[in-house]
Amino acid sequence: MIDYVLVDSSFKEHINKCRSFPRADVGSDHQLVLCNIQMAIGHAMKSNCMKPKRYNLEKLKDPMEQKTYEEEVTRRLLTENQNVQAHQKIRLAVCGAADDLLTNNITSKKPWIGADTMKLVEERGKVKRLKHQSPEKEELYRDLCRKVKKSARRDKRRWLEDSGRVL
C-alpha cells in the first residue's frame, strides 16, 4: 500500500525530506511516513507586532507648541505615580504628552498633496466601508474617488509650478 503526505502547493518548497518506514509496527496495513518540513515563522510573527507610534515632530518647531509640550511633560512628571521607577516615570510623561499633543494627523508621503485632498481621502475611507449598503453610497464612493484623483492632480500641478519658479 502506498501512503502519501498531502501538502498545499504553496508549502511545497519547504519539504526537505520525505520517507516511509515499511517495517514500523503501527497496527495497520498502512506504512509509517515521515516528512521533514522547515518553515520560517518570522513572517507570521512580524504581522502580529504593533507598529511604532509616529509623532509629528514638525509641531515642535513652533515656539508656542514647544512651550505647551514642555509644560505638559513637566505637569505629568509632577503628577505621575510615585511608585514607579524614575526612567519609567520619564517615559510615561514624555510619551503621554506626545500622544496628546504631537499626534500625527494623516499626512501624505507625497509633498504635493494638500490638506483638502487629505480630507477627501479620509471621507472616501469612511464611505468605502459603507459602500455595499446601498447603490447611492456606492455612487457617492465613486464620486469621491474621482474628486480625490482630480484634487491630487491639481495639487501636483501647483506644486510642480511652484517648484519650477523656485529653481
Contact map, one row per residue, 1 for C-alpha under 8 A:
11100000000000000000000000001110000000000000000000000000000000000000000000000000000000000000000000000000000000000000000000000000000000000000000000000000000000000000000
11110000000000000000000000000110000000000000000000000000000000000000000000000000000000000000000000000000000000000000000000000000000000000000000000000000000000000000000
11111000000000000000000000000111100000000000000000000000000000000000000000000000000000000000000000000000000000000000000000000000000000000000000000000000000000000000000
01111100000000000000000000000000100000000000000000000000000000000000000000000000000000000000000000000000000000000000000000000000000000000000000000000000000000000000000
00111110000000000000000000000000101000000000000000000000000000000000000000000000000000000000000000000000000000000000000000000000000000000000000000000000000000000000000
00011111000000000000000000000000000000000000000000000000000000000000000000000000000000000000000000000000000000000000000000000000000000000000000000000000000000000000000
00001111101100000000000000000000000000000000000000000000000000000000000000000000000000000000000000000000000000000000000000000000000000000000000000000000000000000000000
00000111111100000000000000000000000000000000000000000000000000000000000000000000000000000000000000000000000000000000000000000000000000000000000000000000000000000000000
00000011111100000000000000000000000000000000000000000000000000000000000000000000000000000000000000000000000000000000000000000000000000000000000000000000000000000000000
00000001111110000000000000000000000000000000000000000000000000000000000000000000000000000000000000000000000000000000000000000000000000000000000000000000000000000000000
00000011111111100000000000000000000000000000000000000000000000000000000000000000000000000000000000000000000000000000000000000000000000000000000000000000000000000000000
00000011111111100000000000000000000000000000000000000000000000000000000000000000000000000000000000000000000000000000000000000000000000000000000000000000000000000000000
00000000011111110000000000000000000000000000000000000000000000000000000000000000000000000000000000000000000000000000000000000000000000000000000000000000000000000000000
00000000001111110000000000000000000011100000000000000000000000000000000000000000000000000000000000000000000000000000000000000000000000000000000000000000000000000000000
00000000001111111100000000000000001111000000000000000000000000000000000000000000000000000000000000000000000000000000000000000000000000000000000000000000000000000000000
00000000000011111100000000000000001111000000000000000000000000000000000000000000000000000000000000000000000000000000000000000000000000000000000000000000000000000000000
00000000000000111110000000000000001110000000000000000000000000000000000000000000000000000000000000000000000000000000000000000000000000000000000000000000000000000000000
00000000000000111111000000000000111100000000000000000000000000000000000000000000000000000000000000000000000000000000000000000000000000000000000000000000000000000000000
00000000000000001111100000000000111000000000000000000000000000000000000000000000000000000000000000000000000000000000000000000000000000000000000000000000000000000000000
00000000000000000111110000000011110000000000000000000000000000000000000000000000000000000000000000000000000000000000000000000000000000000000000000000000000000000000000
00000000000000000011111100000011110000000000000000000000000000000000000000000000000000000000000000000000000000000000000000000000000000000000000000000000000000000000000
00000000000000000001111100000011000000000000000000000000000000000000000000000000000000000000000000000000000000000000000000000000000000000000000000000000000000000000000
00000000000000000000111110000010000000000000000000000000000000000000000000000000000000000000000000000000000000000000000000000000000000000000000000000000000000000000000
00000000000000000000111111000011000000000000000000000000000000000000000000000000000000000000000000000000000000000000000000000000000000000000000000000000000000000000000
00000000000000000000001111110000000000000000000000000000000000000000000000000000000000000000000000000000000000000000000000000000000000000000000000000000000000000000000
00000000000000000000000111110111000000000000000000000000000000000000000000000000000000000000000000000000000000000000000000000000000000000000000000000000000000000000000
00000000000000000000000011111000000000000000000000000000000000000000000000000000000000000000000000000000000000000000000000000000000000000000000000000000000000000000000
00000000000000000000000011111110000000000000000000000000000000000000000000000000000000000000000000000000000000000000000000000000000000000000000000000000000000000000000
10000000000000000000000000111110000000000000000000000000000000000000000000000000000000000000000000000000000000000000000000000000000000000000000000000000000000000000000
11100000000000000000000001011111000000000000000000000000000000000000000000000000000000000000000000000000000000000000000000000000000000000000000000000000000000000000000
11100000000000000001111101011111100000000000000000000000000000000000000000000000000000000000000000000000000000000000000000000000000000000000000000000000000000000000000
00100000000000000001110101000111110000000000000000000000000000000000000000000000000000000000000000000000000000000000000000000000000000000000000000000000000000000000000
00111000000000000111100000000011111000000000000000000000000000000000000000000000000000000000000000000000000000000000000000000000000000000000000000000000000000000000000
00000000000000000111100000000001111100000000000000000000000000000000000000000000000000000000000000000000000000000000000000000000000000000000000000000000000000000000000
00001000000000111110000000000000111110000000000000000000000000000000000000000000000000000000000000000000000000000000000000000000000000000000000000000000000000000000000
00000000000000111100000000000000011111000000000000000000000000000000000000000000000000000000000000000000000000000000000000000000000000000000000000000000000000000000000
00000000000001111000000000000000001111100000000000000000000000000000000000000000000000000000000000000000000000000000000000000000000000000000000000000000000000000000000
00000000000001110000000000000000000111110000000000000000000000000000000000000000000000000000000000000000000000000000000000000000000000000000000000000000000000000000000
00000000000001000000000000000000000011111000000000000000000000000000000000000000000000000000000000000000000000000000000000000000000000000000000000000000000000000000000
00000000000000000000000000000000000001111110000000000000000000000000000000000000000000000000000000000000000000000000000000000000000000000000000000000000000000000000000
00000000000000000000000000000000000000111111100000000000000000000000000000000000000000000000000000000000000000000000000000000000000000000000000000000000000000000000000
00000000000000000000000000000000000000011111110000000000000000000000000000000000000000000000000000000000000000000000000000000000000000000000000000000000000000000000000
00000000000000000000000000000000000000011111111000000000000000000000000000000000000000000000000000000000000000000000000000000000000000000000000000000000000000000000000
00000000000000000000000000000000000000001111111100000000000000000000000000000000000000000000000000000000000000000000000000000000000000000000000000000000000000000000000
00000000000000000000000000000000000000001111111110000000000000000000000000000000000000000000000000000000000000000000000000000000000000000000000000000000000000000000000
00000000000000000000000000000000000000000111111110000000000000000000000000000000000000000000000000000000000000000000000000000000000000000000000000000000000000000000000
00000000000000000000000000000000000000000011111110000000000000000000000000000000000000000000000000000000000000000000000000000000000000000000000000000000000000000000000
00000000000000000000000000000000000000000001111111000000000000000000000000000000000000000000000000000000000000000000000000000000000000000000000000000000000000000000000
00000000000000000000000000000000000000000000111111100000000000000000000000000000000000000000000000000000000000000000000000000000000000000000000000000000000000000000000
00000000000000000000000000000000000000000000000111110000000000000000000000000000000000000000000000000000000000000000000000000000000000000000000000000000000000000000000
00000000000000000000000000000000000000000000000011111000000000000000000000000000000000000000000000000000000000000000000000000000000000000000000000000000000000000000000
00000000000000000000000000000000000000000000000001111100000000000000000000000000000000000000000000000000000000000000000000000000000000000000000000000000000000000000000
00000000000000000000000000000000000000000000000000111110000000000000000000000000000000000000000000000000000000000000000000000000000000000000000000000000000000000000000
00000000000000000000000000000000000000000000000000011111000000000000000000000000000000000000000000000011000000000000000000000000000000000000000000000000000000000000000
00000000000000000000000000000000000000000000000000001111100000000000000000000000000000000000000001100111000000000000000000000000000000000000000000000000000000000000000
00000000000000000000000000000000000000000000000000000111111000000000000000000000000000000000000000000111100000000000000000000000000000000000000000000000000000000000000
00000000000000000000000000000000000000000000000000000011111110000000000000000000000000000000000000000100000000000000000000000000000000000000000000000000000000000000000
00000000000000000000000000000000000000000000000000000001111111000000000000000000000000000000000000000000000000000000000000000000000000000000000000000000000000000000000
00000000000000000000000000000000000000000000000000000001111111001100000000000000000000000000000000000100000000000000000000000000000000000000000000000000000000000000000
00000000000000000000000000000000000000000000000000000000111111101100100000000000000000000000000000000000000000000000000000000000000000000000000000000000000000000000000
00000000000000000000000000000000000000000000000000000000111111101100000000000000000000000000000000000000000000000000000000000000000000000000000000000000000000000000000
00000000000000000000000000000000000000000000000000000000011111111100000000000000000000000000000000000000000000000000000000000000000000000000000000000000000000000000000
00000000000000000000000000000000000000000000000000000000000111111110000000000000000000000000000000000000000000000000000000000000000000000000000000000000000000000000000
00000000000000000000000000000000000000000000000000000000000001111111000000000000000000000000000000000000000000000000000000000000000000000000000000000000000000000000000
00000000000000000000000000000000000000000000000000000000001111111111100000000000000000000000000000000000000000000000000000000000000000000000000000000000000000000000000
00000000000000000000000000000000000000000000000000000000001111111111110000000000000000000000000000000000000000000000000000000000000000000000000000000000000000000000000
00000000000000000000000000000000000000000000000000000000000000111111111000000000000000000000000000000000000000000000000000000000000000000000000000000000000000000000000
00000000000000000000000000000000000000000000000000000000000000011111111100000000000000000000000000000000000000000000000000000000000000000000000000000000000000000000000
00000000000000000000000000000000000000000000000000000000000100001111111110000000000000000000000011001000000000000000000000000000000000000000000000000000000000000000000
00000000000000000000000000000000000000000000000000000000000000000111111111000000000000000000000000000000000000000000000000000000000000000000000000000000000000000000000
00000000000000000000000000000000000000000000000000000000000000000011111111100000000000000000000000000000000000000000000000000000000000000000000000000000000000000000000
00000000000000000000000000000000000000000000000000000000000000000001111111110000000000000000000010000000000000000000000000000000000000000000000000000000000000000000000
00000000000000000000000000000000000000000000000000000000000000000000111111111000000000000000110010000000000000000000000000000000000000000000000000000000000000000000000
00000000000000000000000000000000000000000000000000000000000000000000011111111100000000000000100000000000000000000000000000000000000000000000000000000000000000000000000
00000000000000000000000000000000000000000000000000000000000000000000001111111110000000000000000000000000000000000000000000000000000000000000000000000000000000000000000
00000000000000000000000000000000000000000000000000000000000000000000000111111111000000000000100010000000000000000000000000000000000000000000000000000000000000000000000
00000000000000000000000000000000000000000000000000000000000000000000000011111111000000001100100000000000000000000000000000000000000000000000000000000000000000000000000
00000000000000000000000000000000000000000000000000000000000000000000000001111111000000000000000000000000000000000000000000000000000000000000000000000000000000000000000
00000000000000000000000000000000000000000000000000000000000000000000000000111111100000000000000000000000000000000000000000000000000000000000000000000000000000000000000
00000000000000000000000000000000000000000000000000000000000000000000000000011111110000001000100000000000000000000000000000000000000000000000000000000000000000000000000
00000000000000000000000000000000000000000000000000000000000000000000000000000011111100001000000000000000000000000000000000000000000000000000000000000000000000000000000
00000000000000000000000000000000000000000000000000000000000000000000000000000001111110000000000000000000000000000000000000000000000000000000000000000000000000000000000
00000000000000000000000000000000000000000000000000000000000000000000000000000000111110000000000000000000000000000000000000000000000000000000000000000000000000000000000
00000000000000000000000000000000000000000000000000000000000000000000000000000000111111011000000000000000000000000000000000000000000000000000000000000000000000000000000
00000000000000000000000000000000000000000000000000000000000000000000000000000000011111111000000000000000000000000000000000000000000000000000000000000000000000000000000
00000000000000000000000000000000000000000000000000000000000000000000000000000000000111111100000000000000000000000000000000000000000000000000000000000000000000000000000
00000000000000000000000000000000000000000000000000000000000000000000000000000000000011111110000000000000000000000000000000000000000000000000000000000000000000000000000
00000000000000000000000000000000000000000000000000000000000000000000000000000000000111111111000000000000000000000000000000000000000000000000000000000000000000000000000
00000000000000000000000000000000000000000000000000000000000000000000000000001001100111111111100000000000000000000000000000000000000000000000000000000000000000000000000
00000000000000000000000000000000000000000000000000000000000000000000000000001000000001111111110000000000000000000000000000000000000000000000000000000000000000000000000
00000000000000000000000000000000000000000000000000000000000000000000000000000000000000111111111000000000000000000000000000000000000000000000000000000000000000000000000
00000000000000000000000000000000000000000000000000000000000000000000000000000000000000011111111100000000000000000000000000000000000000000000000000000000000000000000000
00000000000000000000000000000000000000000000000000000000000000000000000011011001000000001111111110000000000000000000000000000000000000000000000000000000000000000000000
00000000000000000000000000000000000000000000000000000000000000000000000010000000000000000111111111000000000000000000000000000000000000000000000000000000000000000000000
00000000000000000000000000000000000000000000000000000000000000000000000000000000000000000011111111100000000000000000000000000000000000000000000000000000000000000000000
00000000000000000000000000000000000000000000000000000000000000000000000000000000000000000001111111110000000000000000000000000000000000000000000000000000000000000000000
00000000000000000000000000000000000000000000000000000000000000000000100110010000000000000000111111111100000000000000000000000000000000000000000000000000000000000000000
00000000000000000000000000000000000000000000000000000010000000000000100000000000000000000000011111111110000000000000000000000000000000000000000000000000000000000000000
00000000000000000000000000000000000000000000000000000010000000000000000000000000000000000000001111111110000000000000000000000000000000000000000000000000000000000000000
00000000000000000000000000000000000000000000000000000000000000000000000000000000000000000000000111111110000000000000000000000000000000000000000000000000000000000000000
00000000000000000000000000000000000000000000000000000000000000000000100000000000000000000000000011111110000000000000000000000000000000000000000000000000000000000000000
00000000000000000000000000000000000000000000000000000011101000000000000000000000000000000000000011111111000000000000000000000000000000000000000000000000000000000000000
00000000000000000000000000000000000000000000000000000111000000000000000000000000000000000000000001111111100000000000000000000000000000000000000000000000000000000000000
00000000000000000000000000000000000000000000000000000111000000000000000000000000000000000000000000000111111000000000000000000000000000000000000000000000000000000000000
00000000000000000000000000000000000000000000000000000001000000000000000000000000000000000000000000000011111000000000000000000000000000000000000000000000000000000000000
00000000000000000000000000000000000000000000000000000000000000000000000000000000000000000000000000000001111100000000010000000000000000000000000000000000000000000000000
00000000000000000000000000000000000000000000000000000000000000000000000000000000000000000000000000000001111110000000010000000000000000000000000000000000000000000000000
00000000000000000000000000000000000000000000000000000000000000000000000000000000000000000000000000000000011111101000010000000000000000000000000000000000000000000000000
00000000000000000000000000000000000000000000000000000000000000000000000000000000000000000000000000000000001111100000000000000000000000000000000000000000000000000000000
00000000000000000000000000000000000000000000000000000000000000000000000000000000000000000000000000000000000111111000000000000000000000000000000000000000000000000000000
00000000000000000000000000000000000000000000000000000000000000000000000000000000000000000000000000000000000111111000000000000000000000000000000000000000000000000000000
00000000000000000000000000000000000000000000000000000000000000000000000000000000000000000000000000000000000001111100000000000000000000000000000000000001001101100000000
00000000000000000000000000000000000000000000000000000000000000000000000000000000000000000000000000000000000101111110110000000000000000000000000000000001001100000000000
00000000000000000000000000000000000000000000000000000000000000000000000000000000000000000000000000000000000000011111110000000000000000000000000000000001001000000000000
00000000000000000000000000000000000000000000000000000000000000000000000000000000000000000000000000000000000000001111111000000000000000000000000000000000000000000000000
00000000000000000000000000000000000000000000000000000000000000000000000000000000000000000000000000000000000000000111111100000000000000000000000000000000000000000000000
00000000000000000000000000000000000000000000000000000000000000000000000000000000000000000000000000000000000000001111111110000000000000000000000000010011000000000000000
00000000000000000000000000000000000000000000000000000000000000000000000000000000000000000000000000000000011100001111111111000000000000000000000000000000000000000000000
00000000000000000000000000000000000000000000000000000000000000000000000000000000000000000000000000000000000000000011111111100000000000000000000000000000000000000000000
00000000000000000000000000000000000000000000000000000000000000000000000000000000000000000000000000000000000000000001111111110000000000000000000100110000000000000000000
00000000000000000000000000000000000000000000000000000000000000000000000000000000000000000000000000000000000000000000111111111000000000000000000000010000000000000000000
00000000000000000000000000000000000000000000000000000000000000000000000000000000000000000000000000000000000000000000011111111100000000000000000000000000000000000000000
00000000000000000000000000000000000000000000000000000000000000000000000000000000000000000000000000000000000000000000001111111110000000000000000100000000000000000000000
00000000000000000000000000000000000000000000000000000000000000000000000000000000000000000000000000000000000000000000000111111111000000000000100110000000000000000000000
00000000000000000000000000000000000000000000000000000000000000000000000000000000000000000000000000000000000000000000000011111111100000000000000000000000000000000000000
00000000000000000000000000000000000000000000000000000000000000000000000000000000000000000000000000000000000000000000000001111111110000000000000000000000000000000000000
00000000000000000000000000000000000000000000000000000000000000000000000000000000000000000000000000000000000000000000000000111111111000001001100000000000000000000000000
00000000000000000000000000000000000000000000000000000000000000000000000000000000000000000000000000000000000000000000000000011111111000000100100000000000000000000000000
00000000000000000000000000000000000000000000000000000000000000000000000000000000000000000000000000000000000000000000000000001111111100000000000000000000000000000000000
00000000000000000000000000000000000000000000000000000000000000000000000000000000000000000000000000000000000000000000000000000111111110001000000000000000000000000000000
00000000000000000000000000000000000000000000000000000000000000000000000000000000000000000000000000000000000000000000000000000011111111101101100000000000000000000000000
00000000000000000000000000000000000000000000000000000000000000000000000000000000000000000000000000000000000000000000000000000000111111101100000000000000000000000000000
00000000000000000000000000000000000000000000000000000000000000000000000000000000000000000000000000000000000000000000000000000000011111101100000000000000000000000000000
00000000000000000000000000000000000000000000000000000000000000000000000000000000000000000000000000000000000000000000000000000000001111111100000000000000000000000000000
00000000000000000000000000000000000000000000000000000000000000000000000000000000000000000000000000000000000000000000000000000000001111111110000000000000000000000000000
00000000000000000000000000000000000000000000000000000000000000000000000000000000000000000000000000000000000000000000000000000000000001111111000000000000000000000000000
00000000000000000000000000000000000000000000000000000000000000000000000000000000000000000000000000000000000000000000000000000010011111111111100000000000000000000000000
00000000000000000000000000000000000000000000000000000000000000000000000000000000000000000000000000000000000000000000000000000001001111111111110000000000000000000000000
00000000000000000000000000000000000000000000000000000000000000000000000000000000000000000000000000000000000000000000000000000000000000111111111000000000000000000000000
00000000000000000000000000000000000000000000000000000000000000000000000000000000000000000000000000000000000000000000000000000010001000011111111100000000000000000000000
00000000000000000000000000000000000000000000000000000000000000000000000000000000000000000000000000000000000000000000000000010011001000001111111110000000000000000000000
00000000000000000000000000000000000000000000000000000000000000000000000000000000000000000000000000000000000000000000000000000000000000000111111111000000000000000000000
00000000000000000000000000000000000000000000000000000000000000000000000000000000000000000000000000000000000000000000000000000000000000000011111111100000000000000000000
00000000000000000000000000000000000000000000000000000000000000000000000000000000000000000000000000000000000000000000000100110000000000000001111111110000000000000000000
00000000000000000000000000000000000000000000000000000000000000000000000000000000000000000000000000000000000000000000000000010000000000000000111111111000000000000000000
00000000000000000000000000000000000000000000000000000000000000000000000000000000000000000000000000000000000000000000000000000000000000000000011111111100000000000000000
00000000000000000000000000000000000000000000000000000000000000000000000000000000000000000000000000000000000000000000000100000000000000000000001111111110000000000000000
00000000000000000000000000000000000000000000000000000000000000000000000000000000000000000000000000000000000000000000100110000000000000000000000111111111000000000000000
00000000000000000000000000000000000000000000000000000000000000000000000000000000000000000000000000000000000000000000000000000000000000000000000011111111100000000000000
00000000000000000000000000000000000000000000000000000000000000000000000000000000000000000000000000000000000000000000000000000000000000000000000001111111110000000000000
00000000000000000000000000000000000000000000000000000000000000000000000000000000000000000000000000000000000000000000100000000000000000000000000000111111111000000000000
00000000000000000000000000000000000000000000000000000000000000000000000000000000000000000000000000000000000000011100100000000000000000000000000000011111111100000000000
00000000000000000000000000000000000000000000000000000000000000000000000000000000000000000000000000000000000000000000000000000000000000000000000000001111111110000000000
00000000000000000000000000000000000000000000000000000000000000000000000000000000000000000000000000000000000000000000000000000000000000000000000000000111111111000000000
00000000000000000000000000000000000000000000000000000000000000000000000000000000000000000000000000000000000000011100000000000000000000000000000000000011111111100000000
00000000000000000000000000000000000000000000000000000000000000000000000000000000000000000000000000000000000000011000000000000000000000000000000000000001111111110000000
00000000000000000000000000000000000000000000000000000000000000000000000000000000000000000000000000000000000000000000000000000000000000000000000000000000111111111000000
00000000000000000000000000000000000000000000000000000000000000000000000000000000000000000000000000000000000000010000000000000000000000000000000000000000011111111100000
00000000000000000000000000000000000000000000000000000000000000000000000000000000000000000000000000000000000000010000000000000000000000000000000000000000001111111110000
00000000000000000000000000000000000000000000000000000000000000000000000000000000000000000000000000000000000000000000000000000000000000000000000000000000000111111111000
00000000000000000000000000000000000000000000000000000000000000000000000000000000000000000000000000000000000000000000000000000000000000000000000000000000000011111111100
00000000000000000000000000000000000000000000000000000000000000000000000000000000000000000000000000000000000000000000000000000000000000000000000000000000000001111111110
00000000000000000000000000000000000000000000000000000000000000000000000000000000000000000000000000000000000000000000000000000000000000000000000000000000000000111111111
00000000000000000000000000000000000000000000000000000000000000000000000000000000000000000000000000000000000000000000000000000000000000000000000000000000000000011111111
00000000000000000000000000000000000000000000000000000000000000000000000000000000000000000000000000000000000000000000000000000000000000000000000000000000000000001111111
00000000000000000000000000000000000000000000000000000000000000000000000000000000000000000000000000000000000000000000000000000000000000000000000000000000000000000111111
00000000000000000000000000000000000000000000000000000000000000000000000000000000000000000000000000000000000000000000000000000000000000000000000000000000000000000011111
